[in-house]
Amino acid sequence: MSQKTISDHMPTDFFSRQALELTFRLLRTNYPLLAHSIKYTIDNTANVSYEDFQSAYTGEMLLNSEVLASLKAHTIGKVVSALTDIGEEALKQHDLPPNHMTLMRSLIEDWVQLTEWVLAHTAADQSDRTSYH
């Protein structure tokens, strides 16, 4: 097993179970199928062991690769879109506490980082012969 370095920011190979749980709560009313996908991932993805995570963080973490295996890239994109819609609606209600908007922004950033990880770690489609020039 390789030695992982601990840095001040969240390692890019992990996703927070807490972010999944909050996302589930935000989506369950207006996006029930997405919420169901998130709930399935919460229930069927094992936490990274404390030793593997090197005690750097106290929250329960999941491997991005396992979140991707459960949700698939298409669903992750839909979650980002749904959370963005919810965030836009929240901005229109000028009476929300600032901490709610900060939490929402942070949650969307977590999902965007997961999306960037997926893009960086997913093999290019070798059968795509489209010329982009």
C-alpha positions, 0 to 999 in steps of 0.5 A: 500500500502506498503512503498517501500525503496529507494536505490541507484540502480534501483528497481528490479520490474521496467523496463525503457521505455527508454530502451525499446525505445532504444532497439526498435531502435536497433532491427527494421532493422535486427530483425523487429518481435522482434522490433514489440513486443517491440513497442507493449509493449511500446504502450500498457503498462502504466507507473508506477505512479510517486507517486508509484515510490516515485519520486526516478527516473525521467525516465518513468518506467514500471512494470516488471510484465507488460513487462513480460505479454506483451513480454513473457519470450521467447521473452525477451530471444530473445531480450537479444540474439539479443542485444548480437549479435549487441554488438558483431558486434559493438566490431568488428568495433574498431572505435566506440566511447566508449560511444556507447559501454557503452550504449550498455553494459548498455542496455544488462545489463538492459535486463539481470536483467529483465531476472533474475527477470523473473526467480525469479518471475515465478513459476516453471513448476509443470508438468516437471517431468524430473530428473536432477540428 
